[in-house]
Amino acid sequence: MNEKIEDITDDTRKPYSAAVNTGQYIKKTGLTGKYDNVRRFWEDEVTRLCIRPFLKKIVDRKAQRLERLRILDVGCGGGDGYDLLMGITAKDVGIYEYAVDLINPEQLGFYRGIDINPDLIEQAREQHSLNSKVVFECGDCFDSSFTNSKPFDVYFTSYGTISHFTADQTAALISDIAEHSENDAILIIDWLGRYSYEWQDLWSADRKEQFMDYRISYIYPPDERDKADIQSFPLRLTCREGATSIIKEARRLSGVDIKVKKYFDRSIFVGRHIDTAEYNRNCTPLREAVNSLLEPNLRTDLNTLIVDYVPREGFRELNRFFDKFSSSWNTLVNHTIDFLAKFGNDTKSTECGSDIYHFYPEPLRQAVQTMEKVIRSTGGLPGDSRANIIEPQLAYALRKLEMELQTGDGVGHGLVGVFEIKK
Ligand SMILES: C[S@@+](CC[C@H](N)C(=O)[O-])C[C@H]1O[C@@H](n2cnc3c(N)ncnc32)[C@H](O)[C@@H]1O
């Protein structure tokens, strides 16, 4: 009898255990981990929105020529770049429309990822094993094996990959790409920003090439960080000026015109190390707070979003930028707290008050008005509209401030450059 039960139990247990071992049964949370809410709804989205116009141009041109798109992802890691690019929508959609992907699967001709790490390549292959147009290979991008294949339309890098390389190596790589590509190809280069507030201790007025000892300590809970054996590795810190001089050198090496189309800063106050305060003890865990804003059914103490920017002597321009940016950020948070107190339980008023914010920068004015509208119109709705409507909206409003008040000078965790090859 017992044996039978054991058999049955075993038969029942095995399929579930197999499912657990795939990792798919891990309780998902957006509060921590590689794919936390900030990564998915802020960082991936900011990248998508900023590169969309350049990608759209190339997608439209390929469609007109009845050709399909070829993408090379350099330092592709576990293959996340594929999902990032394929998740770009064709345009901002109204509330009655469906979102359409910019690159539809038939339009993609070939996606090739190269990474030097075999474990990550294995992971990328597992993720995309059913898609025969997607190929991941293990190799050093400096071996330039990609130059033996047909040119690509998009040469893509993401999340700091190019910070592994020196300025000379990067210029040589971009020069190889420029020679390999055809006219109008685009190149997306992703570095760590040199003047992120997270690592204010490392800011240097010296214009020399600078690397930081980067620690992926944020994957550990705060109380385990000190005890964990965390190795560091060098990553290059880059600002607009440094990036532009690399491009200039790549132009010289290749003899090809490489046009700078855009620089953008990503994660000015929500980079991974804002929470560890390892490279600036004045940082408070703002990423944790924004993750909480974006988490369903969870209310956030909005006071934890307030930034107390501590200037660093000798960096007048940077202090001016961060002072202004943190003031706008805090003003939006404080207005939201006030609106909640004023209109949070109001089921009647839906009309917005008069425009009293005309001294604010335009993006802040719009963001404050949006929060007022949302709070006035959701007061009294059933369910937890504070956690599920108002707080996510505040995260998007803060994201809007980052996108529209930034300079693209290397003041965020990431600095992304978009370049066009002209032949
Ligand atoms: C910060 S990770 C980014 C990974 C990926 N792009 C993403 O968005 O998740 C940097 C990646 O660059 C890869 N890498 C570093 N040096 C490389 C090289 N010489 N050739 C190819 N890949 C390299 C690393 O193995 C790592 O996967």
The ligand as a Gaussian input file, in Angstrom:
#p B3LYP/6-31G(d) Opt

LIG

0 1
 C       27.400000      44.231000     -19.357000
 S       27.240000      42.772000     -20.237000
 C       25.906000      43.131000     -21.344000
 C       25.315000      41.902000     -21.947000
 C       24.112000      42.135000     -22.872000
 N       24.408000      43.031000     -23.963000
 C       22.867000      42.603000     -22.104000
 O       22.308000      43.631000     -22.472000
 O       22.441000      41.919000     -21.176000
 C       28.675000      42.850000     -21.281000
 C       28.891000      41.633000     -22.157000
 O       30.026000      41.861000     -23.012000
 C       30.677000      40.609000     -23.203000
 N       32.049000      40.834000     -23.688000
 C       33.082000      41.427000     -23.039000
 N       34.174000      41.452000     -23.828000
 C       33.837000      40.870000     -25.004000
 C       34.532000      40.609000     -26.228000
 N       35.804000      40.940000     -26.370000
 N       33.856000      40.033000     -27.239000
 C       32.562000      39.669000     -27.097000
 N       31.854000      39.892000     -25.967000
 C       32.476000      40.489000     -24.933000
 C       30.611000      39.990000     -21.799000
 O       30.829000      38.600000     -21.828000
 C       29.194000      40.371000     -21.373000
 O       28.259000      39.395000     -21.730000

